[in-house]
Amino acid sequence: MDFEEKVIGSEKIYDGAIINVEKQTVKLPDGQTSFREIVHHSGAVGILALTRDNKIILEKQWRAPAKKVTVEIPAGKVDGRDANFHDTVIRELNEEIRYVPKTIKELYGFYSSVGFSDEFMKLYLAEDLEPVKHQLPRDKGEFLEVFEKTMPEALQMIADGDIQDAKTITAIQYWQLMQK
């Protein structure tokens, strides 16, 4: 069966700093028409940053969509300051946790919420961390608490519901698999 939908019309709904929203009119495989609201995003990285003593670096911050403080791995969107995803990893680690990695490994990529957004995130492993010599400014309005956890502590935070962020759970589960 051919699942592809053909876009037969599109209307910009919103043009923002982080996202753009488009309403599409699509022709379905059976010939009928429907509408799709698509959130366009430039792409993002998530970073499993591990200390030399094998602890994960996490951060707490307020997230308006969730209306609460969340616990997450360092992450951020690819933007005009970056030539590619790798550059974003270096910049975000500097801005958020004030480290530069000697070792960076791309793990895999995934769509964060494929039902309404084209955001594609790449997950990286960063190791051999050194404190940065020159700190980049944090994003305006970004307030973080940075801390470290062992694997059992991080897994318990998932079990207790203290970590509910998908990229962070994915990173911790990858870390757990690495150890086996």
KEKE-314939 format. One record per residue (C-alpha): residue number from 0; residue in one letter; x, y, z. Coordinates in pm, 1 decimal, always signed. Example, Ala and Ser with C-alpha at 12.3 -4.5 7.8 and 13.67 -1.06 7.14 Angstrom:
<sites>
- 0	a	+1230.0	-450.0	+780.0
- 1	s	+1367.0	-106.0	+714.0
</sites>
This chain:
<sites>
- 0	m	+0.0	+0.0	+0.0
- 1	d	+116.8	+353.3	-76.3
- 2	f	+101.3	+551.6	+250.5
- 3	e	+241.7	+879.7	+119.5
- 4	e	+25.2	+1188.4	+150.9
- 5	k	+58.0	+1455.4	-118.6
- 6	v	+65.4	+1818.4	-0.7
- 7	i	-179.4	+2012.4	-218.4
- 8	g	-178.2	+2334.4	-18.0
- 9	s	+0.2	+2500.4	+269.8
- 10	e	-43.4	+2804.1	+490.8
- 11	k	+208.4	+2951.1	+736.1
- 12	i	+44.3	+2985.0	+1076.0
- 13	y	+335.3	+3105.3	+1287.6
- 14	d	+699.7	+3204.7	+1237.3
- 15	g	+889.0	+3204.2	+1566.2
- 16	a	+1236.3	+3197.9	+1714.4
- 17	i	+1227.1	+2826.9	+1802.0
- 18	i	+953.4	+2682.6	+1580.9
- 19	n	+747.6	+2755.8	+1273.6
- 20	v	+395.5	+2617.8	+1228.2
- 21	e	+235.7	+2528.0	+897.1
- 22	k	-113.4	+2403.6	+813.3
- 23	q	-107.8	+2164.5	+519.7
- 24	t	-392.0	+2037.8	+305.0
- 25	v	-304.3	+1684.6	+198.6
- 26	k	-442.1	+1431.3	-45.2
- 27	l	-464.1	+1095.5	+131.4
- 28	p	-377.8	+760.0	-33.1
- 29	d	-751.0	+691.1	-81.0
- 30	g	-803.2	+1024.2	-263.0
- 31	q	-973.8	+1211.6	+20.6
- 32	t	-829.3	+1535.2	+161.1
- 33	s	-733.8	+1618.1	+516.0
- 34	f	-536.6	+1875.2	+714.9
- 35	r	-205.8	+1850.0	+897.9
- 36	e	-61.8	+2100.0	+1143.7
- 37	i	+315.7	+2067.2	+1131.3
- 38	v	+562.1	+2216.3	+1377.9
- 39	h	+892.0	+2277.5	+1197.0
- 40	h	+1212.2	+2276.4	+1402.6
- 41	s	+1576.8	+2319.9	+1304.5
- 42	g	+1693.9	+2004.1	+1479.8
- 43	a	+1849.3	+1940.9	+1818.7
- 44	v	+2106.6	+1744.7	+2012.4
- 45	g	+2091.5	+1559.7	+2340.7
- 46	i	+2414.8	+1472.6	+2518.2
- 47	l	+2491.8	+1182.0	+2748.6
- 48	a	+2779.3	+1355.0	+2928.6
- 49	l	+2974.0	+1117.2	+3153.5
- 50	t	+3232.2	+1219.5	+3409.1
- 51	r	+3562.8	+1036.8	+3454.2
- 52	d	+3414.2	+860.5	+3757.9
- 53	n	+3121.9	+736.1	+3541.7
- 54	k	+2847.1	+970.4	+3656.2
- 55	i	+2591.1	+1130.9	+3430.1
- 56	i	+2563.3	+1508.3	+3426.7
- 57	l	+2202.4	+1620.3	+3451.8
- 58	e	+2031.1	+1954.0	+3484.2
- 59	k	+1710.6	+2084.9	+3634.1
- 60	q	+1518.8	+2363.3	+3467.9
- 61	w	+1168.8	+2503.8	+3437.5
- 62	r	+984.0	+2387.7	+3127.1
- 63	a	+678.7	+2598.4	+3044.9
- 64	p	+499.1	+2336.4	+2827.6
- 65	a	+515.7	+2082.1	+3112.9
- 66	k	+447.0	+2354.7	+3371.9
- 67	k	+714.4	+2214.3	+3603.3
- 68	v	+1082.7	+2166.0	+3671.2
- 69	t	+1226.8	+1881.4	+3467.2
- 70	v	+1546.0	+1678.2	+3494.6
- 71	e	+1724.4	+1642.0	+3161.9
- 72	i	+2053.5	+1572.4	+2992.8
- 73	p	+2224.1	+1875.8	+2836.1
- 74	a	+2053.1	+1952.9	+2506.6
- 75	g	+1975.8	+2228.0	+2263.0
- 76	k	+1870.2	+2325.4	+1916.1
- 77	v	+2090.9	+2361.6	+1613.6
- 78	d	+2097.1	+2726.6	+1512.9
- 79	g	+2288.3	+2984.9	+1312.0
- 80	r	+2586.4	+2965.0	+1547.1
- 81	d	+2649.9	+2605.1	+1444.2
- 82	a	+2775.0	+2456.3	+1116.8
- 83	n	+2640.6	+2112.1	+1211.9
- 84	f	+2510.5	+1893.0	+1495.8
- 85	h	+2865.1	+1830.5	+1626.9
- 86	d	+2921.3	+2205.2	+1673.9
- 87	t	+2593.3	+2223.6	+1864.5
- 88	v	+2718.4	+1955.4	+2106.0
- 89	i	+3033.8	+2156.2	+2182.7
- 90	r	+2840.8	+2482.4	+2226.4
- 91	e	+2564.6	+2336.4	+2442.2
- 92	l	+2808.1	+2158.8	+2675.5
- 93	n	+2993.7	+2488.0	+2723.5
- 94	e	+2678.3	+2694.2	+2778.6
- 95	e	+2498.2	+2450.7	+3003.3
- 96	i	+2746.5	+2242.8	+3203.5
- 97	r	+3072.9	+2434.5	+3139.1
- 98	y	+3269.2	+2136.4	+3002.1
- 99	v	+3437.8	+2052.7	+2673.7
- 100	p	+3468.3	+1684.3	+2577.0
- 101	k	+3779.1	+1525.2	+2432.6
- 102	t	+3564.2	+1239.4	+2300.4
- 103	i	+3230.0	+1277.7	+2120.8
- 104	k	+3043.0	+987.1	+1965.6
- 105	e	+2717.1	+1013.4	+1774.0
- 106	l	+2485.7	+740.8	+1902.0
- 107	y	+2168.1	+773.2	+1694.2
- 108	g	+1898.6	+1009.2	+1579.5
- 109	f	+1523.3	+1013.5	+1629.0
- 110	y	+1214.3	+1225.0	+1579.7
- 111	s	+1106.1	+1368.3	+1913.0
- 112	s	+732.3	+1370.9	+1839.8
- 113	v	+664.8	+1249.0	+1487.4
- 114	g	+287.2	+1300.2	+1510.0
- 115	f	+308.0	+1678.6	+1479.8
- 116	s	+672.5	+1789.8	+1457.2
- 117	d	+963.9	+1738.7	+1219.1
- 118	e	+1216.6	+1795.1	+1500.3
- 119	f	+1503.3	+1551.0	+1451.7
- 120	m	+1732.2	+1503.5	+1749.7
- 121	k	+2071.4	+1335.5	+1753.1
- 122	l	+2190.5	+1173.2	+2074.1
- 123	y	+2562.9	+1195.1	+2151.2
- 124	l	+2798.1	+1047.0	+2408.4
- 125	a	+3050.7	+1296.4	+2547.9
- 126	e	+3340.5	+1172.5	+2761.3
- 127	d	+3681.0	+1287.0	+2886.7
- 128	l	+3531.3	+1616.5	+2999.9
- 129	e	+3749.6	+1913.5	+3088.2
- 130	p	+3632.9	+2246.2	+3232.3
- 131	v	+3601.9	+2510.9	+2960.0
- 132	k	+3857.2	+2791.9	+2953.7
- 133	h	+3611.9	+3048.9	+2814.4
- 134	q	+3247.1	+3022.0	+2917.5
- 135	l	+2985.0	+3106.6	+2659.2
- 136	p	+2680.8	+3295.1	+2788.2
- 137	r	+2372.9	+3089.3	+2862.6
- 138	d	+2063.9	+3152.5	+2656.1
- 139	k	+1858.7	+3446.6	+2778.3
- 140	g	+1612.7	+3328.0	+3041.7
- 141	e	+1789.5	+2994.5	+3090.6
- 142	f	+1830.0	+2902.1	+3457.1
- 143	l	+1985.6	+2563.5	+3531.6
- 144	e	+2094.6	+2356.0	+3827.3
- 145	v	+2365.4	+2112.3	+3714.1
- 146	f	+2435.6	+1794.4	+3911.9
- 147	e	+2575.5	+1442.7	+3877.4
- 148	k	+2422.3	+1101.6	+3944.0
- 149	t	+2543.6	+743.4	+3939.0
- 150	m	+2367.6	+497.8	+3712.6
- 151	p	+2165.0	+337.1	+3995.6
- 152	e	+2059.2	+684.5	+4111.3
- 153	a	+1955.9	+788.5	+3759.0
- 154	l	+1761.7	+466.1	+3705.9
- 155	q	+1584.8	+520.1	+4038.0
- 156	m	+1492.8	+874.2	+3931.9
- 157	i	+1323.5	+725.6	+3623.1
- 158	a	+1143.5	+464.0	+3833.4
- 159	d	+1027.8	+731.0	+4079.5
- 160	g	+899.2	+955.6	+3800.5
- 161	d	+1156.9	+1226.4	+3872.0
- 162	i	+1286.0	+1192.3	+3514.7
- 163	q	+1009.3	+1195.6	+3253.2
- 164	d	+1195.6	+1348.2	+2959.0
- 165	a	+1220.0	+1102.8	+2664.9
- 166	k	+1569.5	+1199.2	+2545.4
- 167	t	+1702.5	+1167.9	+2900.0
- 168	i	+1541.4	+828.5	+2957.4
- 169	t	+1678.9	+711.9	+2620.4
- 170	a	+2030.0	+831.8	+2712.5
- 171	i	+2021.3	+663.0	+3053.4
- 172	q	+1898.5	+336.8	+2902.6
- 173	y	+2179.3	+351.9	+2643.7
- 174	w	+2426.9	+411.2	+2928.5
- 175	q	+2287.3	+107.7	+3109.3
- 176	l	+2326.1	-107.0	+2797.2
- 177	m	+2686.1	+17.3	+2751.9
- 178	q	+2773.5	-125.8	+3092.1
- 179	k	+2660.8	-479.3	+3007.4
</sites>
